[in-house]
Amino acid sequence: MRLRTQVQQALHCCVLMAVSSDGPLSTSFLAETCGLPREYLSKTLQALARGKVISATYGPGGGYHLNRQAGEVSILEIVEAIEGPTDTLRSKARVANFGSRKPLNMLQVVGRIVEEADAAWRAVLDATSVEDLVRQLEFEKTESPPPGTKVRRGSFAGSSQ
């Protein structure tokens, strides 16, 4: 599955919120840190808030913060807040009947394989938390993983899309 750049921006913001000890982070701070226009990033933050991943605090000193501890926020939640429900198998296109009376449904032909791949993809995203991303980024910096870190060298830090 191909994810939009907006998902990476959302992950970046969630990691920043996870490591912040200064309370809620303003849209301006997040936009500057991510190198994005404030108005553009606002849409990403609003999608995360609608998905109940983050909440906004209004007024002086306000900003955005994670709704739960970083270890409790899965990457799948963030992906679905931005992309909507993940359903890899969207096509129900018909294919040639190959001599049978009625056309075969693409879902019937490859559905089980695609559903298995989709379940595996979702399971990895669901089992990986924002806290895991923070630990992974620390590992990329220090080359020694903290205890309990899910090490996926090169899979998050420095990925390009």
Secondary structure, 3 states (H helix, E strand, C coil): CCCCHHHHHHHHHHHHHHHCCCCCECHHHHHHHHCCCHHHHHHHHHHHHHCCCEEEECCCCCEEEECCCHHHCEHHHHHHHHHCCCCCCCCCCEECCCCCCCCEEHHHHHHHHHHHHHHHHHHHHHHCEHHHHHHHHHHHHHCCCCCCCCCCCCCCCCCCC
